[in-house]
Amino acid sequence: MAGVRIVDITKVYAGGVVAVHKANLEVADREFVVLVGPSGCGKSTFLRMIAGLETITEGRIYIGDRLVNDLLPKDRNIAMVFQNYALYPHMTVRENLAFGLKIRKEPTAEIERRVREAAEILDILQLLDRKPGQLSGGQRQRVAVGRAIVRDPDVFLFDEPLSNLDAKLRVQMRAELSKLHRKLDATMIYVTHDQTEAMTMGNRIVVLKDGLIHQVAPPIEIYRHPIDKFVAGFIGSPPMNFITGRISGEGGSLYFDQSDFRVRVAAKQSEPLARYKGREIIMGIRPEDIYLQKYVGDDYPESQLDALVEVVEPVGAEMYVYFSAGKLKFVGRVTVREFIKVGETIRLVFDMSSAHFFDPASEKAVV
């Protein structure tokens, strides 16, 4: 296995379209890193440059200690798993798994050993004599992963491999790929637009937008301490609520003022927010940090708000409740304890110790 080092890589397409701009990233040996971002952010281009399927406009890529800028994909010792599986329909599973090794003229006994080993790891031994048309989507995906495993590459690259699967199978395959990473102890770089996949699978997450890397950190760090408003809004479901207002001061305390409500800033946030006194700022609060007042009592009298219930979405053990208060609209995520009716007014409590604040000009996190 080997690590991957990306140094100032840029990709510019014809017409001056910049897909990736001055990106730097170091993936440690045996690490599982997930590239995540909205469609068109450059994540697949990023991966394809590592694979050698896209030329680099500027910068350097190292796999292990080798500079691979000018190496063909076949010479980089990487294996890539694609969204569409890319299996040969006329070949059996066994033949699909063995094809790359035969091209490399590996000994027959070695090919059979690697094919069987990969099939055992992925629990597809019973499928070796079937053709892709006889397999389910999940089984085809396992075969595609198996074809990568038999190559014994330095780095595994995954380009949205679960996008074609149904919701239940995606959850199952997420767990399978995470277990596979631990079993193989391999270096893996995984691309997805699904932030849930990113949060549940990666040792670290790389969040991209418009070809720029915004933040690289472990999942819990990304979630609790987003570096800017984009990361805060992209990671989390439902997304973080953003409210524009001003910081004011009264009686030694700071408050966040918006035309439809006023809440006191948590003491631990007062120092960094003091310089915004009298200025506009954006407050972000996650749906799970908005509570029903009847369950927390009056411990937070200066963080409460009466809001109208506009939409209720039951999602099993929780409900997503869409509220309005004047022109203010936001969503809360609450545990199902009682039936909440559309049209009723409910008193809420904002957990201000968990609130985030962002500079309106730079959109960088203040606290």
Wavefront OBJ file of the C-alpha trace (Angstrom):
o trace
v 0.000 0.000 0.000
v 0.991 3.648 -0.282
v -0.148 7.133 0.603
v -1.137 9.821 -1.891
v 0.177 13.387 -1.926
v -1.479 16.110 -4.000
v 0.476 19.342 -4.460
v -1.177 22.428 -5.988
v -3.089 20.525 -8.655
v -5.255 22.507 -11.045
v -7.473 21.343 -13.882
v -8.641 23.815 -16.507
v -10.841 22.604 -19.355
v -11.167 24.159 -22.795
v -12.857 27.519 -22.610
v -11.168 28.366 -19.312
v -13.504 26.301 -17.093
v -11.619 25.619 -13.837
v -12.698 22.248 -12.395
v -10.073 22.067 -9.621
v -7.953 24.975 -8.395
v -4.659 24.729 -6.464
v -5.759 21.717 -4.410
v -3.475 20.254 -1.752
v -4.164 17.013 0.068
v -2.166 14.313 1.823
v -3.759 10.871 2.218
v -1.871 8.679 4.660
v -1.021 5.072 3.917
v -4.061 2.850 4.774
v -6.351 5.848 5.322
v -9.965 6.042 4.062
v -10.602 9.584 2.753
v -13.935 10.723 1.300
v -14.273 13.597 -1.193
v -17.738 15.139 -0.877
v -19.500 18.099 -2.393
v -22.401 19.111 -4.644
v -22.604 18.165 -8.320
v -20.016 20.020 -10.385
v -17.685 20.750 -7.457
v -14.726 18.920 -9.072
v -14.581 15.802 -6.898
v -14.743 13.246 -9.745
v -12.212 15.261 -11.756
v -9.967 15.241 -8.683
v -10.202 11.443 -8.486
v -9.693 10.948 -12.209
v -6.492 13.026 -12.100
v -5.142 10.700 -9.393
v -6.064 7.730 -11.608
v -4.439 9.290 -14.674
v -7.726 9.455 -16.603
v -7.548 13.279 -16.687
v -4.433 15.273 -17.497
v -3.240 17.784 -14.906
v -2.997 21.424 -15.961
v -0.650 22.294 -13.072
v 0.682 20.641 -9.927
v 2.080 17.275 -8.857
v 0.646 13.938 -7.721
v 2.685 11.393 -5.763
v 1.616 7.814 -5.043
v 3.980 6.611 -2.381
v 7.298 8.226 -3.274
v 6.660 8.183 -7.039
v 5.743 11.275 -9.020
v 3.018 9.919 -11.301
v 2.113 12.973 -13.416
v 3.442 11.402 -16.604
v 2.596 7.752 -15.861
v -0.212 5.977 -17.703
v -3.104 4.727 -15.541
v -1.927 1.101 -15.915
v 1.491 2.032 -14.518
v 0.211 3.785 -11.363
v -0.800 0.570 -9.571
v -4.228 1.906 -8.664
v -7.634 0.244 -8.959
v -10.794 2.218 -9.676
v -14.414 1.266 -9.032
v -16.916 3.193 -11.158
v -20.531 4.198 -10.629
v -21.782 1.999 -13.491
v -19.818 -1.145 -12.421
v -18.189 -1.462 -15.922
v -18.506 -5.267 -16.015
v -18.180 -7.271 -19.230
v -21.694 -8.654 -19.836
v -20.550 -11.683 -21.894
v -18.112 -12.869 -19.220
v -18.837 -14.788 -16.025
v -18.027 -13.277 -12.635
v -14.895 -15.416 -12.533
v -13.802 -14.147 -15.944
v -14.542 -10.537 -15.015
v -12.429 -10.841 -11.875
v -9.577 -12.528 -13.740
v -9.552 -10.349 -16.854
v -7.081 -7.692 -15.688
v -4.689 -10.316 -14.334
v -4.765 -12.235 -17.637
v -3.929 -9.039 -19.515
v -0.903 -8.683 -17.224
v -0.002 -12.315 -18.008
v -0.064 -13.452 -14.379
v 0.394 -17.227 -13.870
v -2.853 -19.213 -14.026
v -2.475 -20.564 -10.484
v -1.903 -17.044 -9.131
v -4.967 -15.746 -10.965
v -7.148 -18.502 -9.522
v -5.790 -17.864 -6.016
v -6.489 -14.116 -6.166
v -9.947 -14.565 -7.698
v -10.951 -17.056 -5.018
v -9.517 -14.876 -2.235
v -11.433 -11.802 -3.447
v -14.627 -13.838 -3.847
v -14.311 -15.126 -0.280
v -13.750 -11.617 1.101
v -16.859 -10.331 -0.703
v -18.968 -13.463 -0.160
v -19.555 -14.057 -3.886
v -18.017 -17.544 -4.263
v -21.439 -18.921 -5.210
v -21.711 -16.359 -8.045
v -18.463 -17.106 -9.891
v -20.124 -18.947 -12.778
v -22.944 -16.434 -13.309
v -22.934 -13.546 -15.779
v -23.656 -9.914 -14.777
v -27.181 -10.070 -16.201
v -28.020 -12.744 -13.630
v -26.916 -10.591 -10.678
v -28.642 -7.969 -8.538
v -27.275 -4.421 -8.312
v -25.561 -5.138 -5.012
v -23.972 -8.318 -6.367
v -22.689 -6.477 -9.441
v -21.163 -3.841 -7.186
v -19.391 -6.558 -5.194
v -17.959 -7.975 -8.413
v -16.722 -4.513 -9.436
v -15.013 -4.146 -6.048
v -13.625 -7.688 -6.365
v -12.044 -6.821 -9.704
v -10.210 -4.016 -7.917
v -9.133 -6.263 -5.020
v -7.515 -8.933 -7.223
v -5.105 -6.361 -8.637
v -3.565 -5.819 -5.176
v -3.172 -2.069 -5.884
v -1.390 0.590 -3.868
v -4.545 2.720 -3.795
v -8.263 2.023 -4.277
v -10.315 4.785 -5.926
v -14.137 4.776 -5.740
v -16.192 7.122 -7.934
v -19.740 7.261 -6.469
v -19.976 3.432 -6.486
v -23.302 3.232 -4.631
v -25.291 5.802 -6.623
v -27.192 3.215 -8.650
v -28.373 1.187 -5.640
v -31.661 1.549 -3.774
v -31.675 3.204 -0.333
v -31.658 -0.015 1.719
v -28.873 -1.602 -0.310
v -26.803 1.589 -0.114
v -26.863 1.413 3.681
v -25.811 -2.240 3.550
v -23.011 -1.594 1.042
v -21.715 1.370 3.072
v -21.153 -1.000 5.965
v -19.622 -3.627 3.644
v -17.106 -1.146 2.211
v -16.152 0.097 5.681
v -15.550 -3.496 6.805
v -13.597 -4.150 3.611
v -11.310 -1.221 4.377
v -10.533 -2.642 7.810
v -10.033 -6.145 6.393
v -7.703 -5.080 3.568
v -5.996 -2.336 5.627
v -5.823 -0.413 2.351
v -5.516 3.183 1.182
v -8.906 4.251 -0.190
v -10.157 7.513 -1.723
v -13.912 7.648 -2.176
v -16.040 10.223 -4.032
v -19.689 10.895 -3.188
v -22.256 13.692 -3.262
v -24.039 12.063 -0.296
v -22.942 13.645 2.983
v -24.360 10.680 4.953
v -21.974 8.335 3.113
v -19.119 10.717 3.836
v -19.926 10.996 7.547
v -20.316 7.255 8.092
v -17.389 5.931 6.049
v -14.376 8.219 6.022
v -11.501 8.569 8.482
v -11.369 12.113 7.110
v -13.667 14.116 4.855
v -12.597 16.551 2.143
v -15.380 19.079 1.428
v -15.203 20.698 -2.014
v -17.110 23.456 -3.742
v -16.413 25.027 -7.147
v -13.070 23.240 -7.428
v -11.795 24.487 -4.058
v -11.141 22.448 -0.928
v -12.996 24.151 1.932
v -12.164 21.831 4.838
v -10.329 18.569 5.538
v -11.017 16.945 8.902
v -12.495 13.870 10.637
v -16.304 13.609 10.312
v -17.142 14.716 13.858
v -14.797 17.711 13.541
v -16.473 18.756 10.278
v -19.890 18.452 11.910
v -19.127 20.235 15.176
v -16.672 22.843 13.917
v -17.404 23.699 10.266
v -14.894 26.159 8.917
v -17.434 28.226 6.977
v -21.112 28.626 6.146
v -20.949 26.339 3.107
v -19.542 23.383 5.064
v -22.003 24.021 7.900
v -24.959 23.966 5.517
v -23.785 21.052 3.384
v -22.989 18.602 6.178
v -26.021 17.595 8.236
v -29.581 16.470 7.489
v -31.794 18.418 7.594
v -29.301 21.203 6.923
v -28.331 23.849 9.449
v -30.694 26.823 9.812
v -29.162 30.228 9.017
v -30.577 33.466 10.434
v -29.196 36.936 9.731
v -29.281 39.444 12.599
v -27.137 41.708 14.779
v -25.156 41.391 17.994
v -26.306 43.741 20.741
v -25.264 44.186 24.367
v -27.256 44.673 27.550
v -26.359 44.275 31.234
v -23.006 42.678 30.538
v -24.479 40.071 28.180
v -24.544 39.818 24.401
v -27.693 39.080 22.431
v -28.435 37.993 18.885
v -31.209 40.250 17.590
v -33.407 39.509 14.612
v -36.594 41.341 13.763
v -38.779 38.429 14.916
v -36.875 37.213 17.983
v -34.017 37.872 20.391
v -31.813 35.294 22.162
v -28.894 35.585 24.542
v -25.475 34.507 23.324
v -23.805 31.721 25.362
v -21.096 32.976 27.719
v -18.389 30.882 26.044
v -19.091 32.655 22.729
v -19.144 36.202 24.070
v -15.463 37.011 23.602
v -15.178 36.250 19.848
v -18.577 37.861 19.194
v -17.827 41.061 21.125
v -16.203 42.668 18.058
v -19.473 42.209 16.151
v -21.456 44.311 18.628
v -23.762 46.530 16.597
v -22.864 44.689 13.404
v -24.639 42.190 11.212
v -23.802 38.503 11.620
v -25.222 35.131 10.544
v -26.266 32.654 13.222
v -26.448 28.969 12.367
v -28.262 26.397 14.476
v -28.748 22.730 13.703
v -32.309 21.301 13.765
v -31.476 18.960 16.667
v -30.401 21.941 18.809
v -33.944 23.351 18.819
v -36.011 21.846 21.654
v -39.646 21.846 22.675
v -39.804 24.088 25.758
v -42.211 21.780 27.629
v -39.446 19.150 27.877
v -36.591 21.416 29.020
v -38.487 23.762 31.332
v -37.547 27.386 32.006
v -33.797 26.909 32.353
v -33.244 29.034 29.230
v -35.713 31.933 29.534
v -33.731 34.179 27.175
v -33.421 31.586 24.399
v -37.115 30.940 23.763
v -39.396 31.625 20.828
v -43.047 30.971 19.948
v -43.302 29.451 16.466
v -46.069 28.254 14.171
v -45.933 24.648 12.907
v -46.170 24.705 9.092
v -45.134 21.175 8.039
v -44.514 17.941 9.959
v -42.477 15.118 8.418
v -42.455 11.898 10.503
v -39.276 9.879 9.819
v -39.618 7.001 12.261
v -38.266 7.803 15.713
v -37.970 11.501 14.828
v -39.947 14.252 13.164
v -38.724 17.097 11.001
v -40.896 20.054 11.928
v -40.893 23.203 9.779
v -41.649 26.342 11.795
v -42.259 30.010 11.092
v -42.114 33.061 13.340
v -42.976 36.212 11.429
v -40.756 36.171 8.341
v -38.356 33.723 9.991
v -38.543 30.099 8.788
v -36.524 27.189 10.164
v -36.625 23.427 10.747
v -36.330 21.445 13.974
v -35.566 17.746 14.441
v -37.435 16.396 17.444
v -37.969 12.991 19.003
v -41.470 11.616 18.573
v -43.121 11.924 21.987
v -46.480 13.300 21.015
v -48.438 14.284 17.937
v -47.520 17.772 16.709
v -50.247 19.365 14.609
v -49.842 21.678 11.659
v -51.202 25.109 12.553
v -50.478 25.011 16.281
v -48.076 27.410 17.996
v -45.300 25.839 20.074
v -42.783 27.410 22.414
v -39.233 26.435 21.465
v -35.823 26.715 23.094
v -32.665 27.398 21.104
v -29.557 25.682 22.535
v -27.311 28.712 22.135
v -24.250 26.878 23.472
v -24.393 24.837 20.230
v -25.058 27.783 17.902
v -22.557 28.795 15.215
v -21.840 32.309 13.957
v -20.474 33.329 10.552
v -19.118 36.569 9.160
v -21.608 37.797 6.509
v -18.865 39.031 4.159
v -16.372 36.139 4.194
v -18.840 33.469 5.433
v -16.005 32.124 7.624
v -16.876 30.770 11.062
v -16.481 33.293 13.892
v -17.266 30.740 16.605
l 1 2 3 4 5 6 7 8 9 10 11 12 13 14 15 16 17 18 19 20 21 22 23 24 25 26 27 28 29 30 31 32 33 34 35 36 37 38 39 40 41 42 43 44 45 46 47 48 49 50 51 52 53 54 55 56 57 58 59 60 61 62 63 64 65 66 67 68 69 70 71 72 73 74 75 76 77 78 79 80 81 82 83 84 85 86 87 88 89 90 91 92 93 94 95 96 97 98 99 100 101 102 103 104 105 106 107 108 109 110 111 112 113 114 115 116 117 118 119 120 121 122 123 124 125 126 127 128 129 130 131 132 133 134 135 136 137 138 139 140 141 142 143 144 145 146 147 148 149 150 151 152 153 154 155 156 157 158 159 160 161 162 163 164 165 166 167 168 169 170 171 172 173 174 175 176 177 178 179 180 181 182 183 184 185 186 187 188 189 190 191 192 193 194 195 196 197 198 199 200 201 202 203 204 205 206 207 208 209 210 211 212 213 214 215 216 217 218 219 220 221 222 223 224 225 226 227 228 229 230 231 232 233 234 235 236 237 238 239 240 241 242 243 244 245 246 247 248 249 250 251 252 253 254 255 256 257 258 259 260 261 262 263 264 265 266 267 268 269 270 271 272 273 274 275 276 277 278 279 280 281 282 283 284 285 286 287 288 289 290 291 292 293 294 295 296 297 298 299 300 301 302 303 304 305 306 307 308 309 310 311 312 313 314 315 316 317 318 319 320 321 322 323 324 325 326 327 328 329 330 331 332 333 334 335 336 337 338 339 340 341 342 343 344 345 346 347 348 349 350 351 352 353 354 355 356 357 358 359 360 361 362 363 364 365 366 367
